Amino acid sequence: MVAVSEGVTIRPARREDVQAILVIYNAAVQEPASAYEDAPHTLSQREMWFDHFSNRDFPIVVAELDDIVVGWGSLGPHQERTGFRFTGSVAVYVDKMYRRRGFGGQLLEALLEAGRQRKLHAVLAVIDSQNGPSLELHQEHGFTQAGVLREAGCKFGEWRDVIYLLCHLDDRPAPEV
C-alpha cells in the first residue's frame, strides 16, 4: 500500500520511522484532548509497540512529505477476544505544523482500506469529546457516533469525556465463520 497525492506519500511505516512517530505522538501527549498518557513515551516503548504491531501484521502507515514523516496512523484490534475479530480500532496523529492539509484523511483512508482487506466489518475510533478536528475528520470518512463515556478518561488531572465513533466497512448480514 503506497499512495501518492499532492506531494505526500502514504506508505507502510518502517522501523526507521519510529523516531518520527515518537516525536509526533509525544507532541500529542502534551495536548489536553489527545493521547491519554501521563508522560511522553520513550523510544524503547515506541519500538516495542511498533514490533508488537508488526509481528501481528497490524498496519502502521505514515504520511511522508519531502522525505519527512508528517503523520502516522495505526489499525489494531478493538479487543483480543475472538468475538471481536471483525472489529478494529484506528488511531491517526498528524504533526501540528501539517494539520488541516488532508494528510489525516489520507492516513485514515489507507487504514480503512487495510481493514477492508482484512475483512473487518467495523472499525472504532476513540476520541476526546473536545477534539473537534479529529471528530470532524472521522465523520467526514464515514464514522458515526456510537456512544459517549462520561469522565472515562483522565488527563492533566481532569476527567475527560470520550466519544466512540464507528465505521462499518461492509454490509454483510452475518460474519463469515
C-alpha positions in Angstrom: 0.0 0.0 0.0 1.7 3.2 -1.2 -0.4 6.2 -2.3 0.9 9.5 -3.5 -1.2 12.6 -3.6 0.0 16.3 -3.9 3.5 15.6 -2.8 2.6 13.4 0.1 3.2 9.7 0.2 1.1 7.3 2.4 3.1 4.2 2.9 3.7 1.4 5.4 5.8 2.5 8.3 9.3 1.1 8.6 11.3 0.7 11.8 13.5 3.7 10.9 10.3 5.8 11.1 9.7 5.0 14.8 11.7 8.1 15.9 9.5 10.4 13.9 6.4 8.6 15.1 7.6 9.0 18.6 8.1 12.8 18.2 4.5 13.2 16.7 3.0 11.0 19.4 4.8 12.8 22.3 3.6 16.2 21.0 0.1 14.8 21.2 0.7 13.7 24.7 1.2 17.4 25.6 -2.2 18.3 24.2 -5.2 18.2 26.6 -7.6 16.5 24.1 -5.3 13.9 22.6 -3.2 10.8 23.5 -4.3 10.0 27.1 -0.9 9.5 28.6 0.6 10.9 31.8 4.1 11.1 30.3 5.8 11.1 26.9 6.9 7.7 25.6 10.5 6.6 25.3 12.0 5.4 22.1 12.2 1.9 23.6 8.4 2.0 24.3 7.5 3.0 20.8 9.9 0.4 19.3 8.2 -2.3 21.4 4.8 -1.0 20.2 6.0 -1.0 16.6 7.4 -4.5 16.9 4.1 -5.7 18.5 2.0 -4.4 15.7 4.4 -5.5 13.0 4.8 -9.0 14.4 1.0 -9.4 14.4 0.6 -7.8 10.9 -1.3 -4.8 12.1 -0.8 -1.9 9.8 1.0 1.2 10.7 1.2 3.8 8.0 3.0 7.2 7.6 2.4 10.3 5.6 5.7 11.5 4.2 6.2 14.9 2.6 9.6 15.8 1.1 11.2 12.8 2.9 9.7 14.0 6.3 7.2 11.9 8.2 4.4 14.4 9.0 1.8 12.0 10.3 1.1 8.4 11.1 -1.8 6.0 11.8 -2.4 2.5 13.0 -5.1 -0.1 12.8 -5.2 -2.6 15.6 -7.6 -4.9 17.3 -10.5 -3.5 19.2 -10.1 -6.3 21.7 -8.2 -9.5 21.8 -11.3 -11.7 22.3 -12.3 -13.8 19.2 -15.8 -12.3 19.3 -14.3 -9.0 18.2 -12.1 -10.4 15.5 -14.1 -8.5 12.8 -13.7 -5.2 14.7 -10.6 -2.9 14.6 -9.5 0.3 16.2 -7.8 3.2 14.4 -5.5 6.0 15.6 -4.3 8.9 13.5 -1.8 11.6 14.5 -0.5 14.4 12.4 2.3 16.8 13.3 0.8 20.1 14.4 2.5 22.1 11.6 0.9 19.9 9.0 -2.7 19.6 10.2 -5.8 20.6 8.2 -4.0 19.8 4.9 -5.7 16.5 4.2 -2.9 14.2 5.5 -5.0 12.8 8.3 -7.8 11.9 5.9 -5.3 10.1 3.6 -3.9 8.2 6.5 -7.4 7.3 7.7 -8.5 6.1 4.2 -5.4 3.9 4.0 -6.3 2.3 7.3 -9.9 1.8 6.3 -8.8 0.1 3.1 -6.4 -2.1 5.2 -9.4 -3.0 7.3 -11.4 -4.0 4.3 -8.6 -6.1 3.0 -8.5 -7.9 6.4 -12.3 -8.4 6.1 -13.1 -6.4 9.1 -16.7 -5.4 9.5 -16.4 -2.4 11.8 -13.7 0.0 12.9 -13.8 2.1 16.0 -12.1 5.4 16.9 -11.9 6.6 20.5 -11.7 10.4 20.6 -11.7 13.1 23.3 -15.0 15.0 23.2 -13.2 18.3 22.9 -11.1 17.2 19.9 -13.3 18.8 17.3 -10.9 18.5 14.4 -10.5 14.7 14.9 -14.2 14.2 15.4 -14.8 16.1 12.1 -12.1 14.1 10.3 -13.6 10.8 11.3 -17.2 11.8 10.5 -16.1 13.0 7.0 -14.8 9.5 6.4 -18.0 7.6 7.4 -17.7 7.3 11.1 -20.8 7.9 13.2 -21.1 8.4 17.0 -21.6 5.1 18.8 -21.5 6.3 22.3 -20.1 8.7 24.9 -18.3 7.6 28.0 -18.6 10.4 30.6 -15.5 11.0 32.6 -13.9 7.8 31.3 -10.5 9.3 30.6 -8.1 11.3 32.7 -5.5 13.8 31.5 -3.7 16.7 33.3 -5.7 16.0 36.4 -9.1 16.3 34.8 -11.8 13.9 33.9 -12.3 13.6 30.1 -15.4 12.5 28.2 -14.6 10.0 25.4 -16.6 9.6 22.2 -16.7 6.2 20.5 -17.1 6.5 16.7 -18.0 3.6 14.5 -17.5 2.9 10.8 -18.9 -0.1 9.1 -16.7 -1.3 6.2 -19.2 -3.7 4.6 -22.8 -4.6 4.7 -22.6 -8.4 5.1 -25.6 -9.6 7.1 -23.6 -12.2 9.1 -19.9 -12.9 9.8 -18.1 -15.5 7.7 -17.2 -18.1 10.1 
